[in-house]
Structure formats: C-alpha cells, structure tokens
Amino acid sequence: MLQLTILNGKSAGQWVARRLPVRIGRAPDADLSLQEDGIWDWHLEIELRPREGFVLTTQPGAFVSINQQNLQEAILRNGDQIGVGAVTMQFGLSPTRHRSLRLREVLTWIALALLCLGEVALIYWLPG
C-alpha cells in the first residue's frame, strides 16, 4: 500500500495509508493531518488510478512540489519527494504482508500421510 515518510516537521516519521484515496491537509478529519505552515485544510489528494498508478492532485490554487517542480497533478513514483507547505515527504510503497500458510501446509502434509497409509493398507489388504 501507500507509505509516506515525513522528513521534517512535527509529524516526522512513517505514515501508512489504510485506504484510498488519501486526503492530506490541515483539517482534523484529513487522512493525514499536518499542522505546519503553508498547508491548507484540504491541500491534496492521492488516489490510485488503475491504468496510471498513484496520482497526486492538488486543490485549485494550492502549491505542491514533486522533486522540486511545482505541479497541480502528477503520477507518483517510488521515492518521489513531495513538498507541501513547510513539510517534505517521500512517497513509497509499503512492504507487503504475507499471509501465513502454516495451516494449509499442515493440512497438506496430513492428507499426504493419510494417502500413503491408505496405499500401504491397500497393498496388505489385496491378495498377493
């Protein structure tokens, strides 16, 4: 999923999105609320478009820099630096979590063991 590393300011650290789209701004009900200077209540939004990827869109009149270029809309790439007001963030993809397959593995081995035991029993049961 989407991960933002906030490089400076009061909120410095890692932030991982729980759902998309992500709204970033000063408002308390924003998905990522930043209280630094130069940030509007609803400053920008990051959404996932199937054909394009992660797309950052700013509110009309809001300033955002991506890799030190002022843009209103941009397709984000892993490692891009996003400047929002006095905050600099780095865009990235969070590591994926793998589901545990332990139960399936145990059940598969039990099924194989039962199959082998059934074959052995069948060999002794059939007349030679």
Secondary structure, DSSP 8 states (H G I E B T S, - for coil): -EEEEE-SSTT-EEEE-SSSSEEEESSTTSSEE--STT--TT-EEEEEETTTEEEEEE-TT--EEETTEE-SEEE--TT-EEEETTEEEEEEE--------HHHHHHHHHHHHHHHHHHHHHHHHS--
